[in-house]
Amino acid sequence: MNIQIQHVRDAAGQRCIDGLRDRFSMGDDSCREAVIKILDRVRTEGDKAVVEYTRKFDAPGMQVSELKVQDAEFAEAETLVDESFMTTLHFAADRIRKFHEREMEDSWITTRDDGTVTGRMVRPVDSAGLYVPGGQGGSTPLVSSVLMNGIPAAIAGVERRVMVTPPNREGKVSPALLLAAREVGIDEVYKTGSAWAIGALAFGTATIPRVDVIVGPGNQFVAEAKQQVMGRVRIDMLAGPSEVLIVADDQAEPAFIAADMLAQAEHDPQALALLITTSRSVAEQTLCALNEQVVELSRREIAEEALEGRGAVLLVDTLDEAIELANDIAIEHLELQVREPWQWLPKVRHAGAIFLGSYTPEACGDYVAGPNHVLPTMGTARIASALGVETFLKKSSIISCSRQALLADAEHIQRLAALEGLTAHSNSVAVRVAHASGKKA
């Protein structure tokens, strides 16, 4: 692989940084028009469009009656997985539940001396749809995505939770995905994927009722469809390819760094894997380790394409400079493979998730650490957070004024209303003041 070590103070290094800063504004318009047509067909034709697209791209024999996974298919799934998988599934789910249970928000009320009561009522949305990719022909079922999206929705108290996932050519869904759905309390699963699945969740069809929130990762068609239905439904975030940035000093282990860069690179040819280090020796050894390790990967071609096209190794003079650059980039996954990583944590302002120490690979966060792996990408960590229980909650303000309180506040309300030219607002207070004094407004 041809990756050059670049010093941030050199022209080439500065161009690399500028490209990273600009990446979040680089949209992919290649599928926009196609998704507009898909969503319009699903909105107007419902099941007919969903089944036609599913037949064309996934399962040629799919029928409308087969879209929903039946109880017999769940039962069959239980016979097709081994005990070790179920052990790991329960283990991961338990870790994720324990973390997200602490995110649940409480309703609250406060009372002023004049009798006014204000507060906030926290309630879950009525329904949520989980999009779960299955890979080509269901070959790489993202079980972790079921857990990461489904568990926070359950903790929030969402009454109706459904899952959509593309079937294989035989019209079946991976048994691992079905059992993961059951693990998080989902019994309503539909065999459809891509933009037409997002459309079905957003608009509803005769078979697939609409939902209030859509979450879950997918390809560019899924991302584009989520963007186009945003507003009609809530979505988790507009996410791009996976990213990692590793900050390393001279004590970091190059083999660990290379392994973690490859772990991101194997996701997608557009994945972003970056190293910022204060040590040229670590940088050079990491490049050697990348070339040694990549040959062992089942997704070698994808990883090589990602690293050659979007990977970077940058040299800086100090760790302060490295951390500040990391804040500027606002990466999805930030690893601090440095001495005393906790010492540097307070300096991190923008990152989707932060991994501290050489024995904390990003992969532990993907699966069993507990925090959610659905994270902001493309620089949006500056303004956005990980998916969590709050994604499935909404808040209503509570206001109750006593007679005494309204009379006391009336002058201020009317003054502001008059300033804004809203005479009806002012009058709605005036009629009550007059009534309280026994006069006509």
N, C-alpha and C positions, 0 to 999 in steps of 0.2 A: 504494500500500500504506500502511496506517495503522499505523506503528510509532512509538511515542513514545520520546523520549530520557528516561531516568530516572536520577536521581542515587541512588546506593546509600544515601545517608543520608536520602532522602525516604521517605515511607510507601509509595508505589507501587513504588519500587525495592526496598524491603525485602520487599514481598509477592512480587515477581518472584523474588528470591533464595530466599525460603522455598519457593516452588513448585519451583524447580530442585532444591533439597535433598531435597524429598519425592518427586521423580518416580520414583526407583528402587523405591519401595514401591507404586507404582500399577500393579498387574497388570491384564492384559486377560483377563477371564473369559468374554468373549463366545463363544469357540469351544471352551471346555474340554469341555463335555458332548459336542459333536459329535466332537471328537478322540478322546474315550474310546470312542465307538461305532466310529469308523473303525479304531482300533488293535485293538479286540476282534475285529472282522470279519477283519482281516488276520491276526491271530494264529490264529484258528480256521479260516478259509477259504482262506488263502494266496493263490495266484495268482488264484483266482476273484474275490476281493474287489478285488485290485489292478487287474485288468483292468476290472471293472465301474466302479470310480471313474475310471479313466483314460478309458474311453469316455464317461462322463457329463460330465467336465470338460475333456478335452483332445482326444482322438482317437476319434471315434465308431466307427471301424472296427477298433480295436485288437484283436488276437488274442493269446493267450498265447504262441504261437510267434513273435510279432513283438516281444516285450518286449526281448529282447536284441539290441543292434546287431550286425549281421553284418559279416564282413570286406569284403563287397562295398560296404557303406555307407561304411566307412572309405575304401575306394578311390575311391568316387564323390566323397567330400568333397574329396579332393586335387585334383579337376578343377574344383571350384566356388569355390575361393578364389584370389586373385591373389598374385603374388610379393611384393608389398609387405606384405601381411598376414603372410606367413610370415617375412619379415625382421624385422618388429616382434615377432612371437611369439618367435622365437629370441632377440632382443635382451632382451626382458623376462625370459624364462626364465633366461637366463644371469645377469642381475643378481640375481634372486631366489635362484638356487642359490648364488652366491658368498656372499651374506649368510648364508643358513641353514646352510651347511657349517660355519661357525664355532660353531654352536650344539650340534653333536653332542657328547654326553657320553661319557666313557670309563669303563669298569669300572676299579676300583682295589682293591688289597689292601695291608694293612699288617701287619707281624709284630712282636709284642712280644718282649722279652727272654726271657720264660718259654715261648716257643714258640706262644702263642696267635696265630692268624691271623684277622683280621677284614677285611671289605671290602664292596664293593657291586658287584653284577653288573648291567650295563645291557643290556636286551634290548628289541627292538621288539615291539609287539603283532603277532599273526598276521595281522590283517586290518583294513582301514579302508574306510569308505564315505564318498564325497564327494557332498554334495548341491549341485547347481548349478542355480540358477533360470535360466529362459530368457526371462522376460518373457511378456507376453500373446502367445500363439501363436508363441513363440520369437523375437519381434521384437527383443529386447534380450539376446542371449546374454552371460552374464557370464564371458567368457574369463579375465579376471583372477582370478576365484575358483577356476578350475581350477588355475591356476599357484600361487596362494597356498596352497591346501590340498594339492595333489598333490605339490609339490616337497618340502616338509618331510617328508611321509610316505615319499617315496622315499629321502631322505637318512637317515632313521631306520632304513631297511632293512625296512619292512613288506612282507612277501612278496606278500600279495594285496591289491590296491587296486582298488576298483570305483567307478564313478560312476553316479549316478542323476540324471536331468533330465527335465522334462516335454516330451513331443513336441508338435509342432503338429497341426493338425486332420488333416493327411494322414499322421500317424504317423511323422514324420521329426524328426530332431534337427539343429540348426544345424551345418553343416559346420565352422564356426569352433570350436565346442565339441569336435567329434570330433577335430580336428587338435590342439587344445590338450591333449586327453586323451592322445593319442599322444606329444605333446611331453614329458609328464611320466611316460610309461611305463605308461599305463593303456589296456588293450585290452578291458576288461570294462565295458561301458556298458549301462545299462537305461533304457528309455523310460517313465519314470513319475515323478510328482512329488507334491508336497504331503505331507500327513500319512501317506497310504498308502505312499508311498515310504520314509518314515522307519520305518514299521512293518515293511515288508519287510526293511529292513536290520537292524532290531533283533531280529525274531523268525525271519526266514528263511522262504522259500517253496520250492516245488519248483524254481522257476526262479532265484530270487535267494537265494543262501546268506546266512546272517546274518554280521554283522561284529562286531568288538570295539570299534571307535571310529567315531563318526559326526561329521563336521564339515561346515561350510558354512552360508551364510546362507539365509534364506527368509522367507516372510510369517508372519503370526501363527499360522497352522495348523502350519507347519513348526516354529516356535519352541515352540509348545505341545506338539507331538508329541515333540520332543527332550526337553523337560522331563519328560514322562510316562514315557519309556523310560530316562531317566537312572538309572543303577544297574545295569540290565540290560546296558547298554553305557556306555562313556565318551563324553561329548560335549565339544565344544570349549568352549562357553560358552553362556549364555542371553543372547542379544544382542537389543537393541531397535533402534529407528530410529537412523539415523546422526546424528552430532553433531559440531559444530565450535565452538570458542571461540577468538576472536581477541583477543589482548591487543595494544593499539596505543598508541603515544605520539604526540606532535604531529608527528613526521616521517613517519608512516606514509602510504602512498598510498591514499586512499579508494577509488579504482577497483579496486585489488587486493583490498581488504577486501570490497567489495561482490561482486566476482566469486567469492571464496571462500565467502562466505555463501550465494550462489545455488547454488554447486556442491554444497553439502550439501542445500539446500532442495529441489532438483529430484529428490532420491532418493524422497521420500515425504512425504505431507502431515503426518506426525508427526515429520519430521526437525527437529533442533534446531540453529539457527544463532544464535550470540551474539557480540556485540562488547562488550568492556570497554576503555574508553579514558580517558586522562587529558585529552583534548582535545575540547571541545565543537565546535570547528570541524571536526575530523576526523569526529565523530559526524554532524554535519549534512550534510557533504559525502558521507558514505557513504550516508545515506538518499537523497540525490539520485541517486547512482550506482546504487543498487539499482533505483530506478524507471526509470532510463534503460536499464539492461542487461536487465531482466527481459522487456521486450517482444520481445527477440531470441531468446528461448529456445523450443525445441520443446516443452518441458515447463513452459511458463509457468504454467498453472493450478495445477499441483502445487506449484511454487516459491512462488507467491503465497499459497496456502493455508497452507503450512508457515510462512512468514515472518509472516503476519498472526496465525496461531494460536499459534506457539511461538517466533518470533524475538524478540530483545530487544537493545537498545542501552543499555548502562549506563555512566554517568560515575563515575569515582573521582578522588580527589585525588592519589594517588601510584601509581607502578608497584608498589611494595611491597604496597599494598592490592589492586591488580589481581591480582598473583600469588597472594596469600593467598586471594583469592576464587576464583581458578581451582583452587587446591588443594582448597578446600572443595567445589566442584562436581564435581571429578574427571572431567573430560570425556574423551570418546573421542579426539578430535583437538584438540590445543592448538597454535595458531600464535602465535609471538612476533614480531610485526611492530614491532620497537622498535630503537632504537640499541643496538648491542653486545648482541645477543640471547644470546651465549654467557656474558655476565656474569650474566644472570638465570637461566640453566639450573640452577645448583646449588640455587636456591630452589624449583624445581618438585619436588613430592613425589608428586603423583598425576595421571597422564595416560596414556592408552593409547599415544599417539604424540605426539612433540613436533617441530614444524616451525620451524626457526630462520631468521629473516630474511625480507625482503619478496619475495625471489625463490625461495621454497620453498612453493609452493601445496600444499595437501593432496592434490591430484590426482597429484602426482609420487609420493607414497607409495602411492596406489592402484594404480599401474601399474608403474613401472620403477625406483624408487629402490633397492629390494631388501628392506627390512623388510616384515613381513607386514601386510596391511591388515585382517586379522580381529582386531578389537580389542574390549576390554571397553567397554560402554556403561552408561547409567543409573546412574552413580556407582560402578560396580563397579571402576573403575580404582584405587580405594583398596585393593583386595585382589587384583586379577586382572591377568594379563599378556596380551600378544598371543599368538596361536597361533604355535607354533614346532615344532621337531623334538621337543622334550620332550613335546608332546601325544601323540605316537605311541610313547613309550618307557615302560617300567616298570622298576623297580629291585628287585632281590632282595638281601637282606643275606646275607653269607657269614660263618660262624663256625666255627672249628675250634680246640678246646682240647686242649692236650697233657695227659698224665696229671699232670705237675708243676703245670701251671696250674690244673687243676680242684681238685687237693688244696689249693693255696694259696688259692683263692677260696671253698672249700667253706663255711667258717664264715660268710662274709658272705651267701652265697646262702641258707643255711639260716636265718639270723637274719631276713632279709627275708621269706622264705616263712612262717616262724612268725608274724611280725607280721601277715601278711595271712591267716592261718588256712588256708594251703594245705599241708597235711601231706604230700600226695603229691609236691608239688614238692620239699619238703625231703628226702623219702625217696629221690627219684631221684638225689640227690647222696649221701645217706648210704650207699646200697648200693655205690656206687663207692668211697667212702672206705674202707668195710669191706673190700671186695674187694682194694683196694690194700694194706691192712695185713694181709691174710690172715685176717680175721675175718668172721663172718657178720653181716649187717646186723640 
